[in-house]
Amino acid sequence: MLAEYKKALSAVFTGKENIVGFVCCINGQVVSAEWFGNAKLAEKLRSKLLESAASEAIFAYN
């Protein structure tokens, strides 16, 4: 289930460059927000952030 959520969330980033921030909202509420100094760092941490967001979504669903 986690992999499915992560895959769905990662589609948001397709074709986008220079992303320096990440906000996760679940059921209309902000649950996390991250801002990075540059796009390279954000890209490096994207997988971990997506996994965290997917875990939060699964927890909220159950």
Phi and psi restraints in degrees (value plus and minus 20) as a CYANA .aco file:
   2 LEU   PHI     -80.6   -40.6
   2 LEU   PSI     -63.5   -23.5
   3 ALA   PHI     -82.6   -42.6
   3 ALA   PSI     -57.6   -17.6
   4 GLU   PHI     -85.4   -45.4
   4 GLU   PSI     -64.7   -24.7
   5 TYR   PHI     -83.3   -43.3
   5 TYR   PSI     -65.6   -25.6
   6 LYS   PHI     -81.1   -41.1
   6 LYS   PSI     -62.1   -22.1
   7 LYS   PHI     -83.4   -43.4
   7 LYS   PSI     -64.3   -24.3
   8 ALA   PHI     -83.3   -43.3
   8 ALA   PSI     -62.4   -22.4
   9 LEU   PHI     -88.4   -48.4
   9 LEU   PSI     -55.2   -15.2
  10 SER   PHI     -87.2   -47.2
  10 SER   PSI     -42.6    -2.6
  11 ALA   PHI     -81.4   -41.4
  11 ALA   PSI     -44.8    -4.8
  12 VAL   PHI     -81.8   -41.8
  12 VAL   PSI     -49.5    -9.5
  13 PHE   PHI    -107.6   -67.6
  13 PHE   PSI     -29.4    10.6
  14 THR   PHI     -78.9   -38.9
  14 THR   PSI     106.4   146.4
  15 GLY   PHI      57.8    97.8
  15 GLY   PSI     -13.5    26.5
  16 LYS   PHI    -126.8   -86.8
  16 LYS   PSI     120.1   160.1
  17 GLU   PHI    -142.6  -102.6
  17 GLU   PSI     142.9   182.9
  18 ASN   PHI      40.7    80.7
  18 ASN   PSI      14.5    54.5
  19 ILE   PHI     -97.7   -57.7
  19 ILE   PSI     106.8   146.8
  20 VAL   PHI    -140.4  -100.4
  20 VAL   PSI     -17.3    22.7
  21 GLY   PHI    -162.8  -122.8
  21 GLY   PSI     145.6   185.6
  22 PHE   PHI    -170.7  -130.7
  22 PHE   PSI     103.6   143.6
  23 VAL   PHI    -144.8  -104.8
  23 VAL   PSI     113.0   153.0
  24 CYS   PHI    -135.1   -95.1
  24 CYS   PSI     103.7   143.7
  25 CYS   PHI    -139.7   -99.7
  25 CYS   PSI     116.9   156.9
  26 ILE   PHI    -150.4  -110.4
  26 ILE   PSI     106.6   146.6
  27 ASN   PHI      34.0    74.0
  27 ASN   PSI      19.1    59.1
  28 GLY   PHI      59.4    99.4
  28 GLY   PSI     -13.9    26.1
  29 GLN   PHI    -138.7   -98.7
  29 GLN   PSI     115.5   155.5
  30 VAL   PHI     -90.6   -50.6
  30 VAL   PSI     105.2   145.2
  31 VAL   PHI    -129.3   -89.3
  31 VAL   PSI     -38.4     1.6
  32 SER   PHI    -183.1  -143.1
  32 SER   PSI     133.4   173.4
  33 ALA   PHI    -169.2  -129.2
  33 ALA   PSI     113.0   153.0
  34 GLU   PHI    -151.6  -111.6
  34 GLU   PSI     120.6   160.6
  35 TRP   PHI    -152.0  -112.0
  35 TRP   PSI     112.1   152.1
  36 PHE   PHI    -137.8   -97.8
  36 PHE   PSI     137.6   177.6
  37 GLY   PHI     -89.9   -49.9
  37 GLY   PSI     -41.5    -1.5
  38 ASN   PHI    -178.8  -138.8
  38 ASN   PSI     143.2   183.2
  39 ALA   PHI     -87.6   -47.6
  39 ALA   PSI     -50.7   -10.7
  40 LYS   PHI     -84.3   -44.3
  40 LYS   PSI     -62.7   -22.7
  41 LEU   PHI     -86.6   -46.6
  41 LEU   PSI     -62.5   -22.5
  42 ALA   PHI     -80.3   -40.3
  42 ALA   PSI     -62.3   -22.3
  43 GLU   PHI     -83.4   -43.4
  43 GLU   PSI     -60.1   -20.1
  44 LYS   PHI     -83.4   -43.4
  44 LYS   PSI     -55.3   -15.3
  45 LEU   PHI    -115.8   -75.8
  45 LEU   PSI     -23.4    16.6
  46 ARG   PHI     -74.1   -34.1
  46 ARG   PSI     -66.9   -26.9
  47 SER   PHI     -80.0   -40.0
  47 SER   PSI     -62.7   -22.7
  48 LYS   PHI     -87.2   -47.2
  48 LYS   PSI     -59.2   -19.2
  49 LEU   PHI     -85.9   -45.9
  49 LEU   PSI     -61.1   -21.1
  50 LEU   PHI     -85.3   -45.3
  50 LEU   PSI     -59.7   -19.7
  51 GLU   PHI     -83.8   -43.8
  51 GLU   PSI     -60.7   -20.7
  52 SER   PHI     -84.2   -44.2
  52 SER   PSI     -64.4   -24.4
  53 ALA   PHI     -83.8   -43.8
  53 ALA   PSI     -61.6   -21.6
  54 ALA   PHI     -83.8   -43.8
  54 ALA   PSI     -61.4   -21.4
  55 SER   PHI     -82.9   -42.9
  55 SER   PSI     -62.3   -22.3
  56 GLU   PHI     -81.9   -41.9
  56 GLU   PSI     -61.8   -21.8
  57 ALA   PHI     -85.3   -45.3
  57 ALA   PSI     -61.9   -21.9
  58 ILE   PHI     -84.5   -44.5
  58 ILE   PSI     -63.3   -23.3
  59 PHE   PHI     -82.3   -42.3
  59 PHE   PSI     -62.4   -22.4
  60 ALA   PHI     -86.6   -46.6
  60 ALA   PSI     -54.4   -14.4
  61 TYR   PHI     -89.0   -49.0
  61 TYR   PSI     -58.2   -18.2
